[in-house]
C-alpha cells in the first residue's frame, strides 16, 4: 500500500514536471515570437527615423533655397525700382524736349 501511494505521488510529480516543461516551452516560444516582432518593429522604427532625417534634410535645403530666392527677389525688386526711376526720368526728359521743340516751332 505504501508503494502504491509512492507510485501515485511519483506519477503526479511526473505529470506536474511535464506540465511545467510544456509551460516553459510555450513561454520560450512566446518570448521568441515577441523578440522577432520587437526586432521587426525596431527595424521599422529605424527606417522611419532615416526617412525623418532625410525629410529634415530636404526641409532644411528647401528653406535655404527659399531664403536665397527671397534675397534674389529683394535684389530684383531694388533693381526694378532703380530702372523705374531711370525710365521716369527719361520719360520726363523726353516730354520736356518735346515741349521745348513744340514751343520753338511757334
C-alpha positions in Angstrom: 0.0 0.0 0.0 2.9 2.3 0.7 4.4 1.6 -2.6 1.1 2.3 -4.3 0.9 5.7 -2.6 4.5 6.5 -3.7 3.7 5.5 -7.3 0.7 7.8 -7.3 2.9 10.6 -5.9 5.6 9.9 -8.4 3.1 9.8 -11.2 1.6 13.2 -10.0 5.1 14.6 -9.8 5.9 13.4 -13.3 2.7 15.0 -14.6 3.5 18.3 -12.8 7.1 18.3 -14.2 5.7 17.5 -17.7 3.2 20.4 -17.4 6.0 22.7 -16.1 8.1 21.6 -19.1 5.3 22.3 -21.5 4.7 25.7 -19.9 8.4 26.6 -20.2 8.4 25.5 -23.8 5.3 27.6 -24.6 6.7 30.6 -22.7 10.0 30.2 -24.6 8.2 30.1 -27.9 6.1 33.1 -27.0 9.2 35.1 -25.9 11.0 34.1 -29.2 7.9 35.3 -31.2 7.8 38.5 -29.2 11.5 39.0 -29.7 11.1 38.6 -33.5 8.2 41.1 -33.5 10.3 43.6 -31.5 13.2 43.2 -33.9 10.8 43.8 -36.8 9.4 46.9 -35.1 12.9 48.1 -34.3 13.8 47.8 -38.0 10.7 49.8 -38.9 11.4 52.5 -36.4 15.0 52.7 -37.6 13.8 53.0 -41.2 11.2 55.7 -40.2 14.0 57.5 -38.4 16.1 57.6 -41.5 13.1 58.8 -43.5 12.5 61.6 -41.0 16.2 62.5 -41.1 16.0 62.7 -44.9 12.9 64.8 -44.8 14.5 67.1 -42.3 17.5 67.5 -44.6 15.1 68.2 -47.5 13.2 70.8 -45.5 16.5 72.4 -44.5 17.6 72.5 -48.2 14.2 73.9 -49.2 14.4 76.6 -46.5 17.9 77.5 -47.7 16.7 77.7 -51.3 13.7 79.8 -50.3 16.0 82.2 -48.4 18.2 82.5 -51.5 15.2 83.1 -53.6 13.9 85.8 -51.3 17.2 87.5 -51.3 17.3 87.3 -55.1 13.8 88.6 -55.3 14.7 91.6 -53.0 17.7 92.4 -55.2 15.5 92.2 -58.3 12.9 94.5 -56.8 15.6 97.0 -55.9 16.9 96.9 -59.5 13.4 97.2 -60.9 12.8 100.3 -58.7 16.0 101.8 -59.9 15.1 101.0 -63.5 11.6 102.5 -63.0 13.2 105.7 -61.6 15.5 105.9 -64.6 12.7 105.4 -67.0 10.6 108.0 -65.2 13.5 110.5 -65.6 13.9 109.6 -69.3 10.2 110.0 -69.9 10.2 113.3 -68.1 13.2 114.5 -70.1 11.7 113.4 -73.4 8.4 115.2 -72.5 10.4 118.4 -71.8 12.3 118.0 -75.0 9.1 117.5 -76.9 7.6 120.5 -75.2 10.6 122.7 -76.0 10.5 121.6 -79.6 6.8 122.4 -79.8 7.5 125.8 -78.2 10.4 126.6 -80.5 8.3 125.9 -83.7 6.0 128.7 -82.8 
